[in-house]
Amino acid sequence: MRPLVFRVLSILARSPLFTRKIGVQRNFHLHIPTMLTKRCKRLVQKKGFLSIVSYLTRLVPMGKGSFLVAKTDIGRIELPIDDRSATPLIIFGYLPHEDIETLYLYMLGLHSRTIVDIGAQYGWYCGLLAQQNPSAQVIAFEPDPQSYEYLHRNFSHLRNLIRRSEAISSRVGAATLCIAPARGLNSLVRQVGPCIAVQRTTLDTLFRSSEGKTIDLVKCDVEGGEVDVLIGARNLIRDKDAPIWMIEVVDRYLREAGRKPDDIIELLTSLSEGTFCYEISPSGTPQRVMRFRPGVHANIFVVPSDRRFEFERAAIAVERILNYRKRWRIGAKSENDPDRGGTSS
């Protein structure tokens, strides 16, 4: 009976009802239908067959402009049903394609006092960091009015999370933000759709007058505008208490903006010689980057020399978590596999 039900679920997951809504942003190379079926299997094993009814029901498209309340790993948050970039949070409750990066930011955020999220969108990272470290001040920047509205509605209860509607770039003043079909791809520097007027500023301008305030952690995801953000943060990068950065690097987006990935490394090393860039391997191990490979699409961590201990401490913690997960999955598989001496559920 169960194999038949799971086969039906697999067919359902591949139907147009879901696939038209499950198209995702960026390089999300996960096989969504398969993962959706696995999610349903876990629900059945834990809570029975009826438990998947409410889960599958909330995945049905509800019409343009509508939203749903998704149950995520950071609590229930409102997400638009017509934005493909919200799909991973709606289906999985977290970002599977940035799972390891999430662990790194979580560990780094535990010991941070001031955290900046550039390109916060619906608030996955800033909400996580503000909740797990109530003593930290988290500042989130999101210039898209629709995304900012959801950000405000989802996290207005967090007193340590400051929400700002400016874009971060290399200059101060008016700018044009292009709105992509998947709003997670909105950009100041790429023509991805219709444009709206927004205000922009720089990190150096914002924190120049903040005497005594040290930024410990910055997450930057601005779809091709990363070099401009770094140019507007030159003084911050040169500072003796320079923060750790997580920066999304996408070759195609940078080239569309008239830049190239290696511009990031060249700019960083020219501003601070002791700064190292790391890309995280699928196993969670940081690997130093001297030059980017062609077609790179990854999140890198920029670590000043004075913060290498913090980063190494976070890397050790993430490695332990991933090893625990691996042992747990092997144990669970062995327990449910009759050929390994376990009992079938």
C-alpha positions in Angstrom: 0.0 0.0 0.0 2.6 2.5 1.0 4.8 2.1 -2.1 1.7 2.8 -4.2 0.8 5.9 -2.2 4.4 7.2 -2.5 4.3 6.6 -6.3 1.2 8.7 -6.5 2.8 11.4 -4.5 5.8 11.4 -6.8 3.5 11.7 -9.9 1.6 14.5 -8.2 4.8 16.4 -7.3 5.7 16.4 -11.0 2.3 17.6 -12.2 1.8 21.2 -13.6 -0.1 22.1 -10.5 3.2 22.2 -8.6 5.8 22.6 -11.3 4.4 25.9 -12.5 4.9 27.2 -9.0 8.1 25.4 -8.1 10.3 27.1 -10.7 13.0 28.7 -8.6 15.5 31.5 -8.7 19.3 31.3 -9.3 21.1 28.0 -9.6 18.7 26.0 -7.4 19.9 22.6 -8.8 17.8 20.5 -6.4 15.3 18.1 -7.8 12.2 19.7 -6.3 9.6 17.0 -7.1 11.8 14.3 -5.5 12.5 16.4 -2.4 8.8 17.2 -2.1 8.0 13.5 -2.2 10.7 12.9 0.5 9.1 15.6 2.7 5.7 13.9 2.4 7.3 10.5 3.3 8.8 12.0 6.5 5.4 13.5 7.4 3.7 10.1 6.9 6.3 8.3 9.0 6.0 10.8 11.8 2.3 11.7 11.9 0.5 9.4 9.5 -1.1 9.7 6.1 -3.6 12.5 7.0 -0.7 14.8 8.0 0.2 15.4 4.3 -3.2 16.8 3.4 -2.7 20.2 5.0 0.9 20.3 3.7 -0.1 19.6 0.1 -3.1 21.9 0.3 -1.0 24.9 1.2 1.1 24.4 -1.9 -1.8 24.9 -4.3 -1.5 28.3 -6.1 -4.1 30.8 -4.8 -4.0 33.5 -7.4 -1.8 36.5 -8.2 -1.1 38.8 -5.3 -2.2 36.3 -2.6 0.0 35.0 0.2 0.2 32.2 2.6 1.7 31.7 6.1 4.6 29.3 5.7 5.9 27.2 8.6 9.7 27.7 8.5 12.6 26.9 10.8 12.5 30.5 12.1 8.7 30.5 12.7 5.6 31.2 10.7 6.1 34.0 8.2 3.9 35.4 5.4 5.2 34.8 1.9 3.7 35.8 -1.5 2.4 32.9 -3.5 3.2 34.5 -6.9 7.0 35.0 -6.3 9.1 32.0 -7.3 12.0 33.1 -5.0 9.7 32.3 -2.0 9.3 28.7 -3.2 12.1 27.0 -1.1 10.8 28.6 2.1 7.2 27.6 1.3 8.0 24.0 0.5 10.9 23.2 2.8 10.7 25.8 5.5 14.4 26.8 4.9 16.8 27.4 2.0 18.1 23.9 1.0 20.5 25.5 -1.6 22.1 27.6 1.2 21.9 25.2 4.0 25.6 25.2 4.9 25.9 29.0 4.5 23.0 29.3 6.9 24.8 27.2 9.5 28.0 29.4 9.1 26.0 32.6 9.5 24.2 31.2 12.5 27.5 30.3 14.3 29.1 33.6 13.4 26.1 35.5 14.5 26.2 34.0 18.0 29.2 36.1 18.9 28.3 39.2 16.9 27.2 42.6 18.2 26.1 44.3 15.0 25.0 42.4 11.9 24.1 43.9 8.5 21.9 42.1 6.0 22.1 43.7 2.5 19.3 42.4 0.3 17.2 41.0 3.1 14.2 40.3 0.9 11.6 38.4 3.1 14.0 38.2 6.1 15.3 34.6 6.3 18.8 35.5 7.4 18.1 38.7 9.4 15.2 37.0 11.2 17.3 34.0 12.0 20.2 36.1 13.3 18.0 38.5 15.3 16.2 35.6 17.0 19.2 33.5 17.9 21.1 36.5 19.3 18.7 38.9 21.0 21.7 41.0 22.3 22.9 41.8 18.8 21.6 44.6 16.7 20.6 43.4 13.2 20.1 46.0 10.4 18.3 44.7 7.3 18.2 46.6 4.0 15.6 45.8 1.4 14.7 48.5 -1.3 11.9 46.5 -3.0 8.6 47.9 -1.6 6.7 44.5 -1.8 9.5 42.6 -0.2 10.0 45.3 2.4 6.3 45.1 3.4 6.6 41.3 4.0 9.9 41.9 5.9 8.1 44.4 8.2 5.0 42.3 8.7 7.1 39.2 9.5 9.6 40.7 12.0 8.1 43.9 13.4 8.0 42.1 16.8 11.8 41.8 16.9 13.1 44.9 18.7 16.7 44.2 17.8 16.0 44.0 14.1 16.1 47.4 12.3 14.5 47.4 8.9 15.5 50.0 6.3 14.2 50.5 2.7 17.3 51.9 1.1 19.5 50.1 -1.3 23.2 49.8 -0.5 25.6 50.7 -3.3 28.7 52.9 -4.0 26.9 56.2 -4.1 24.3 58.2 -2.1 21.0 59.4 -3.7 18.3 58.3 -6.1 18.7 55.1 -8.0 16.7 52.7 -10.2 15.8 49.2 -9.0 14.8 46.7 -11.7 12.1 44.2 -10.6 12.6 40.6 -11.8 9.9 38.1 -12.2 11.4 36.3 -9.2 11.9 39.2 -6.9 15.0 37.6 -5.3 16.8 38.6 -8.5 15.9 42.4 -8.3 19.0 44.5 -9.2 20.3 48.0 -9.3 22.8 47.2 -12.0 21.1 44.7 -14.3 18.0 45.1 -16.6 15.9 42.3 -15.3 12.4 43.8 -15.6 10.4 47.0 -15.1 12.2 49.6 -12.9 11.2 51.7 -9.9 12.8 54.7 -8.2 14.5 54.0 -4.8 17.0 55.6 -2.5 20.5 54.3 -2.1 23.3 54.9 0.3 26.7 53.4 1.3 27.8 51.5 4.4 30.6 54.1 5.0 28.0 56.9 5.0 25.7 55.1 7.4 28.4 54.1 9.9 30.8 57.0 9.6 29.1 58.8 12.4 28.5 55.7 14.6 31.4 56.2 16.9 32.2 53.1 19.0 29.9 50.8 16.9 31.7 47.8 15.3 30.1 45.8 12.5 30.9 42.2 13.0 29.1 40.4 10.2 27.7 41.4 6.8 25.6 39.3 4.5 25.5 40.7 0.9 23.3 39.4 -1.9 22.6 42.1 -4.4 22.5 40.3 -7.8 25.5 41.7 -9.6 26.0 44.9 -7.5 28.4 43.4 -5.0 31.5 45.3 -6.2 29.5 48.6 -5.8 28.6 47.6 -2.3 32.3 47.0 -1.5 33.4 50.3 -3.1 30.9 52.1 -0.8 32.4 50.2 2.2 36.1 51.0 1.6 36.6 52.6 5.1 34.8 49.7 6.7 37.0 47.1 5.0 40.1 49.1 6.0 39.1 49.4 9.6 41.0 47.4 12.2 37.7 45.8 13.3 36.6 45.0 9.8 33.7 42.5 9.7 33.4 39.1 8.2 31.3 39.2 5.0 29.3 36.6 3.2 29.0 37.7 -0.4 27.1 36.0 -3.3 29.4 35.8 -6.4 27.7 34.9 -9.7 29.8 35.2 -12.8 26.9 35.9 -15.2 25.3 38.6 -13.0 28.6 40.4 -12.5 29.4 40.4 -16.2 26.0 41.7 -17.1 26.8 44.6 -14.7 30.1 45.3 -16.4 32.2 43.6 -13.7 33.9 40.2 -13.3 34.2 38.0 -10.2 38.0 38.6 -9.7 37.2 42.3 -9.3 35.9 41.4 -5.8 39.2 39.7 -4.8 41.3 42.4 -6.3 39.4 45.2 -4.5 39.4 43.4 -1.2 43.2 42.6 -1.3 44.0 46.2 -2.3 42.0 47.5 0.7 43.2 45.0 3.2 46.2 42.7 2.6 45.4 40.4 5.4 41.9 39.5 4.1 41.2 35.9 2.9 38.3 34.7 0.8 36.8 31.3 1.3 34.3 29.2 -0.6 32.5 26.5 1.3 32.7 23.0 -0.2 29.6 20.7 -0.2 31.1 18.9 2.8 31.2 22.2 4.7 35.0 22.7 4.6 36.2 26.3 3.8 38.5 26.4 0.8 40.6 29.5 0.2 39.9 31.3 -3.1 42.7 33.1 -5.0 40.9 33.4 -8.3 37.4 32.4 -9.3 36.7 29.6 -11.7 34.8 30.4 -14.9 31.0 30.5 -14.4 31.3 30.6 -10.6 28.0 30.7 -8.7 28.7 30.6 -4.9 28.6 32.4 -1.6 32.1 33.3 -0.4 33.2 34.3 3.1 35.6 37.3 3.3 37.6 37.0 6.6 40.0 39.7 7.9 43.1 38.4 9.6 41.9 39.6 13.0 38.8 37.5 12.7 40.2 34.2 11.5 39.8 32.6 14.9 36.1 33.5 14.8 35.7 32.0 11.4 37.7 28.8 12.2 35.6 28.4 15.4 32.4 28.6 13.3 33.8 26.1 10.7 34.6 23.6 13.4 31.0 23.9 14.8 29.5 23.5 11.3 31.6 20.4 10.6 30.4 18.8 13.8 26.8 19.5 13.0 27.2 18.1 9.5 28.9 15.0 10.8 26.1 14.5 13.3 23.5 14.8 10.6 25.4 12.2 8.5 25.5 9.7 11.4 21.9 10.3 12.2 20.8 9.7 8.6 22.9 6.5 8.4 21.4 5.3 11.7 17.9 6.1 10.6 18.4 4.3 7.3 19.8 1.3 9.0 17.0 1.2 11.5 14.4 1.1 8.8 16.2 -1.3 6.4 15.4 -5.0 7.0 18.5 -6.0 5.2 20.6 -4.2 7.8 18.8 -5.9 10.7 16.4 -3.0 11.4 12.7 -3.1 11.6 10.6 -1.8 8.7 8.1 0.9 9.7 
